[in-house]
C-alpha cells in the first residue's frame, strides 16, 4: 500500500453512488442460490467472475438481475447490507448513501417489508458497532413506466423514515428524465431529496433535464457534461455534486481505458466531483480500488485526493455539524 493510499484510507469518506444490489459477491450469490434452490448457470466462483467481462450494458444487467434473484428473505437482505457496511468500516467510509431498487424485488414477488427489515437491521447494527451513518436512496427503474414508479412511491409510505431520497437508474438511452417528472414532483412534495443518473450513457441534454425538470440536487455520473461548455459553467457555478464512478465507466466502455478518464481534469476545472464505486462487485472494485486506480494510472496527487474526499462529504445529505467535523479532519 502506498503512503497516499494509506492516507486516503484513514481520511473520513462518504460514498454517494453505490447500488447495494451491486455489492453481491460471487460467494454469497452461490450460498444464497443453494439456500433457496435457485439454479444458476454457473457452478464455480471463477465462472461467475469470468462473466464480469461485459460486452455491453445489457450483458451486465443480465448478470445483475441473475444475482438479485437469489435475494429472497429478510436475512438475505441483511447479509447483503451488512457485508457492504463492514467493507465501509475497513475502508474508512464514515457515511454511505446507498441506492436500492425495490422494483427489482417486488416484481419478483418479494414484499417491500422484507427488503426494508433486512436493510434496517444491518444499518442499525453498523451504526452501533462502528458509528457508520447511512441513508437509503430509492431508485425508480427508468425502463419501466411512470405508473410503476408511482406504485413504488406509494408502497414506500410506511418506510418514509428509512428512505431519504429518490433516484433514477438503469437503461438511460431512449429514457429521458422528463419521463418521470410527475413522480419526482410528488416525491419532492413528500420531502424526499432527488438524484438521478445522467450524463454517462446518455447525452448532456439528460443532465439539463435532470436539473431543470426533475429538480435534482445531485447528478450521478455526469461525465458527459464535458461535451457542453455552458453546462460545465452551470455545474461549476452551482457546485452541483457529480458522483463519478471511474472503474464502472471503464467496465461499461464509457471510456476505453483509465488513462482516458477525465475525473481529475474535471476536478481541476472546478467541478464538484467525488469518487464512488457504483456496483463494485460487477465493475472491478470498491471505493479504495477506485482511488488506487486514480493514483496509479492518472497520477492523482495528495491535494487532489483530499479534494475528492472533501467533495464526497460536501455532496452528501448529512447534517451540517457532522459535515463540518469530517471536513476539518480531511483538511488537517
C-alpha positions as CSV (number, residue, x, y, z in Angstrom):
1,X,0.0,0.0,0.0
2,X,1.4,3.4,-0.9
3,X,1.6,6.3,1.5
4,X,-1.2,8.1,-0.4
5,X,-3.4,5.1,-0.2
6,X,-2.8,4.7,3.5
7,X,-3.7,8.4,3.9
8,X,-6.9,8.1,1.9
9,X,-8.0,5.0,3.8
10,X,-7.6,7.0,7.1
11,X,-9.5,10.1,5.9
12,X,-13.2,10.1,6.7
13,X,-15.0,9.5,3.4
14,X,-18.6,9.4,2.1
15,X,-19.7,7.1,-0.7
16,X,-22.7,8.6,-2.5
17,X,-23.2,6.4,-5.6
18,X,-23.4,2.8,-4.6
19,X,-26.1,0.3,-5.6
20,X,-26.4,-2.2,-2.7
21,X,-27.5,-5.0,-5.0
22,X,-24.3,-4.4,-6.9
23,X,-22.3,-5.4,-3.9
24,X,-23.4,-9.1,-4.0
25,X,-20.2,-11.1,-4.1
26,X,-20.0,-14.4,-6.0
27,X,-19.5,-16.4,-2.9
28,X,-22.7,-15.0,-1.3
29,X,-24.5,-15.4,-4.6
30,X,-23.8,-19.1,-4.7
31,X,-24.5,-19.6,-1.0
32,X,-27.9,-17.9,-1.3
33,X,-28.7,-19.8,-4.5
34,X,-28.1,-23.1,-2.7
35,X,-30.1,-21.9,0.3
36,X,-33.2,-21.2,-1.9
37,X,-32.6,-23.9,-4.5
38,X,-32.1,-21.3,-7.2
39,X,-30.5,-22.7,-10.3
40,X,-27.5,-20.6,-11.6
41,X,-25.8,-21.1,-15.0
42,X,-22.5,-21.2,-13.0
43,X,-21.1,-24.0,-10.8
44,X,-17.8,-22.3,-9.8
45,X,-16.9,-18.9,-8.4
46,X,-14.4,-18.4,-11.2
47,X,-17.1,-18.9,-13.8
48,X,-19.1,-16.0,-12.3
49,X,-16.0,-13.8,-12.3
50,X,-15.4,-14.6,-15.9
51,X,-18.9,-13.3,-16.7
52,X,-17.8,-9.9,-15.4
53,X,-16.1,-9.2,-18.8
54,X,-19.2,-7.5,-20.2
55,X,-19.7,-6.8,-23.9
56,X,-22.2,-4.1,-23.2
57,X,-24.6,-2.7,-20.7
58,X,-27.2,-5.4,-21.3
59,X,-24.7,-8.2,-20.5
60,X,-24.1,-6.5,-17.2
61,X,-27.8,-6.2,-16.5
62,X,-28.3,-9.9,-17.2
63,X,-25.8,-10.8,-14.6
64,X,-27.0,-8.1,-12.2
65,X,-30.6,-9.4,-12.3
66,X,-29.4,-13.0,-12.0
67,X,-27.7,-12.1,-8.8
68,X,-30.6,-10.2,-7.4
69,X,-32.7,-13.2,-8.0
70,X,-31.1,-15.1,-5.1
71,X,-32.2,-12.4,-2.6
72,X,-35.4,-13.9,-1.1
73,X,-35.9,-13.3,2.6
74,X,-35.1,-10.7,5.3
75,X,-31.8,-12.4,6.3
76,X,-30.5,-12.3,2.7
77,X,-31.0,-8.5,2.5
78,X,-29.5,-8.2,6.0
79,X,-26.4,-10.1,4.9
80,X,-26.0,-8.1,1.7
81,X,-26.2,-4.8,3.6
82,X,-24.1,-5.9,6.5
83,X,-21.3,-7.1,4.2
84,X,-21.1,-3.7,2.4
85,X,-21.1,-1.8,5.7
86,X,-18.3,-3.9,7.1
87,X,-16.4,-3.0,4.0
88,X,-17.1,0.6,4.7
89,X,-15.6,0.2,8.1
90,X,-12.4,-1.3,6.7
91,X,-12.1,1.4,4.0
92,X,-12.7,4.4,6.3
93,X,-16.1,5.3,4.9
94,X,-17.9,7.0,7.7
95,X,-21.1,7.8,5.7
96,X,-22.8,5.9,2.9
97,X,-25.8,6.8,0.8
98,X,-26.9,3.6,-0.8
99,X,-29.3,3.1,-3.7
100,X,-31.6,0.2,-3.8
101,X,-34.1,-1.0,-6.4
102,X,-37.5,-2.0,-4.9
103,X,-39.0,-2.8,-8.3
104,X,-36.3,-5.4,-8.9
105,X,-37.6,-7.3,-5.9
106,X,-41.3,-6.5,-5.7
107,X,-41.6,-7.6,-9.4
108,X,-40.3,-11.0,-8.2
109,X,-43.0,-11.2,-5.5
110,X,-40.7,-10.1,-2.6
111,X,-42.7,-7.8,-0.3
112,X,-41.3,-4.3,0.3
113,X,-41.3,-5.1,4.1
114,X,-38.9,-7.9,3.6
115,X,-36.3,-5.7,1.9
116,X,-36.6,-2.9,4.4
117,X,-36.5,-5.1,7.5
118,X,-33.2,-6.6,6.4
119,X,-31.6,-3.3,5.4
120,X,-32.7,-1.5,8.6
121,X,-31.3,-4.2,10.9
122,X,-27.9,-4.1,9.2
123,X,-27.8,-0.3,9.1
124,X,-28.7,-0.1,12.8
125,X,-26.0,-2.7,13.7
126,X,-23.3,-0.8,11.7
127,X,-24.2,2.4,13.4
128,X,-24.0,0.9,16.8
129,X,-20.8,-1.2,16.2
130,X,-18.7,1.2,14.0
131,X,-20.5,4.6,14.1
132,X,-21.2,4.4,10.4
133,X,-24.1,6.6,9.3
134,X,-26.1,5.7,6.2
135,X,-29.0,6.8,4.2
136,X,-31.1,5.0,1.6
137,X,-32.0,6.2,-1.9
138,X,-34.9,4.5,-3.5
139,X,-34.3,4.2,-7.3
140,X,-37.0,4.1,-9.9
141,X,-36.1,1.9,-12.9
142,X,-36.3,4.1,-16.0
143,X,-37.1,1.4,-18.5
144,X,-40.4,0.9,-16.6
145,X,-43.3,3.3,-16.9
146,X,-44.0,6.2,-14.5
147,X,-47.1,4.4,-13.2
148,X,-44.8,1.7,-11.8
149,X,-42.7,4.4,-10.2
150,X,-45.8,5.9,-8.6
151,X,-46.8,2.5,-7.2
152,X,-43.3,2.1,-5.7
153,X,-43.5,5.6,-4.1
154,X,-46.9,4.6,-2.6
155,X,-45.5,1.3,-1.3
156,X,-42.7,3.2,0.4
157,X,-45.0,5.3,2.5
158,X,-44.7,3.1,5.6
159,X,-40.9,3.3,5.4
160,X,-40.7,7.1,4.8
161,X,-38.5,7.5,7.9
162,X,-36.0,4.9,6.5
163,X,-35.7,6.4,3.0
164,X,-34.0,9.8,2.5
165,X,-34.1,10.3,-1.3
166,X,-35.3,9.0,-4.6
167,X,-33.2,8.4,-7.7
168,X,-33.4,7.3,-11.3
169,X,-31.5,4.3,-12.5
170,X,-30.7,2.0,-15.5
171,X,-31.1,1.9,-19.3
172,X,-30.6,5.6,-20.0
173,X,-30.8,5.8,-23.8
174,X,-34.3,6.5,-25.0
175,X,-35.5,7.1,-21.5
176,X,-35.1,10.8,-20.8
177,X,-35.5,12.2,-17.3
178,X,-38.6,14.1,-18.2
179,X,-40.5,10.8,-18.4
180,X,-40.5,10.8,-14.6
181,X,-41.3,14.5,-14.0
182,X,-44.6,13.9,-12.2
183,X,-43.4,11.2,-9.8
184,X,-40.3,13.3,-8.9
185,X,-42.6,16.2,-8.2
186,X,-44.7,14.0,-5.9
187,X,-41.6,12.8,-4.2
188,X,-40.5,16.4,-3.6
189,X,-43.8,17.2,-2.0
190,X,-43.3,14.2,0.3
191,X,-39.9,15.7,1.4
192,X,-37.5,13.4,-0.5
193,X,-34.2,14.6,-1.8
194,X,-33.8,13.9,-5.5
195,X,-30.9,12.5,-7.5
196,X,-30.7,10.9,-11.0
197,X,-28.3,9.0,-13.3
198,X,-27.5,11.3,-16.2
199,X,-24.6,12.1,-18.5
200,X,-23.0,8.6,-18.7
201,X,-24.6,6.6,-21.4
202,X,-27.0,9.4,-22.2
203,X,-26.1,12.8,-23.6
204,X,-25.5,16.1,-21.8
205,X,-29.2,17.1,-22.5
206,X,-30.2,14.5,-20.0
207,X,-28.2,16.3,-17.3
208,X,-30.0,19.5,-18.2
209,X,-33.4,17.7,-17.9
210,X,-32.4,16.1,-14.5
211,X,-31.6,19.6,-13.2
212,X,-34.4,21.6,-14.7
213,X,-37.3,19.1,-15.0
214,X,-36.6,16.6,-12.1
215,X,-35.1,19.4,-9.9
216,X,-32.3,17.1,-8.7
217,X,-29.7,18.4,-6.3
218,X,-27.1,15.8,-7.3
219,X,-26.2,14.1,-10.6
220,X,-25.0,10.5,-10.7
221,X,-22.1,10.1,-13.2
222,X,-22.4,13.3,-15.2
223,X,-19.1,12.9,-17.0
224,X,-20.5,13.8,-20.4
225,X,-21.1,17.4,-19.2
226,X,-17.6,17.9,-20.7
227,X,-19.3,18.0,-24.1
228,X,-21.2,21.1,-23.2
229,X,-19.3,24.2,-22.1
230,X,-22.4,26.0,-21.0
231,X,-23.4,23.1,-18.8
232,X,-19.9,23.0,-17.3
233,X,-20.2,26.6,-16.3
234,X,-23.6,26.0,-14.7
235,X,-22.3,23.0,-12.7
236,X,-19.2,24.8,-11.5
237,X,-21.2,27.9,-10.6
238,X,-23.8,25.9,-8.6
239,X,-21.2,23.4,-7.3
240,X,-23.7,20.6,-8.2
241,X,-22.3,17.3,-6.9
242,X,-21.4,14.8,-9.6
243,X,-20.9,11.3,-8.2
244,X,-18.4,9.8,-10.7
245,X,-17.5,6.1,-10.8
246,X,-14.2,5.6,-12.6
247,X,-13.9,1.8,-12.7
248,X,-17.6,1.5,-13.7
249,X,-17.0,3.9,-16.6
250,X,-14.2,1.7,-17.9
251,X,-16.0,-1.6,-17.4
252,X,-19.1,-0.3,-19.2
253,X,-17.0,1.2,-22.0
254,X,-17.8,4.9,-21.4
255,X,-14.0,5.2,-21.8
256,X,-11.7,2.5,-23.3
257,X,-9.1,2.7,-20.6
258,X,-8.4,4.5,-17.3
259,X,-5.8,6.8,-18.9
260,X,-8.7,8.5,-20.8
261,X,-10.8,9.1,-17.7
262,X,-11.4,12.8,-17.1
263,X,-12.2,12.9,-13.4
264,X,-9.0,14.7,-12.4
265,X,-9.4,17.3,-15.2
266,X,-13.0,17.8,-14.1
267,X,-11.7,18.4,-10.6
268,X,-9.2,20.9,-11.8
269,X,-11.9,22.7,-13.8
270,X,-13.8,23.3,-10.5
271,X,-16.5,20.7,-11.0
272,X,-17.7,19.2,-7.7
273,X,-16.8,15.6,-8.4
274,X,-16.4,12.7,-6.0
275,X,-15.2,9.2,-6.3
276,X,-17.6,6.3,-6.0
277,X,-17.8,2.6,-6.8
278,X,-21.3,2.2,-8.3
279,X,-21.7,-1.7,-8.5
280,X,-18.3,-2.7,-7.0
281,X,-18.6,-6.5,-7.4
282,X,-19.6,-6.2,-11.0
283,X,-17.3,-3.3,-12.0
284,X,-13.9,-4.4,-10.6
285,X,-13.6,-2.7,-7.2
286,X,-14.8,-0.9,-4.1
287,X,-14.1,2.7,-3.2
288,X,-10.4,2.3,-2.3
289,X,-9.9,0.3,-5.5
290,X,-11.2,3.3,-7.5
291,X,-8.9,5.7,-5.6
292,X,-5.9,3.3,-6.2
293,X,-6.6,3.4,-10.0
294,X,-6.6,7.2,-10.0
295,X,-3.3,7.2,-8.1
296,X,-1.5,4.5,-10.2
297,X,-2.9,5.3,-13.6
298,X,-3.7,9.0,-13.5
299,X,-1.0,10.2,-11.0
300,X,-3.5,11.7,-8.5
301,X,-1.8,13.9,-6.0
302,X,-2.5,14.2,-2.3
303,X,-4.1,17.6,-2.8
304,X,-6.4,16.1,-5.4
305,X,-7.2,13.1,-3.2
306,X,-8.1,15.4,-0.3
307,X,-10.3,17.5,-2.5
308,X,-12.1,14.4,-3.9
309,X,-12.7,13.2,-0.3
310,X,-13.9,16.6,0.8
311,X,-16.3,16.8,-2.2
312,X,-17.8,13.4,-1.1
313,X,-18.7,14.9,2.3
314,X,-19.9,18.2,1.0
315,X,-22.1,16.4,-1.6
316,X,-23.8,14.2,1.0
317,X,-27.1,14.7,2.7
318,X,-25.6,14.6,6.3
319,X,-26.3,17.3,8.8
320,X,-24.1,20.4,9.0
321,X,-22.4,19.5,12.3
322,X,-21.1,16.1,11.1
323,X,-20.2,17.5,7.7
324,X,-18.1,20.3,9.2
325,X,-16.4,17.9,11.7
326,X,-15.4,15.5,8.9
327,X,-14.2,18.3,6.7
328,X,-11.9,19.5,9.4
329,X,-10.4,16.1,9.6
330,X,-9.8,16.0,5.9
331,X,-8.1,19.4,5.9
332,X,-6.0,18.6,9.0
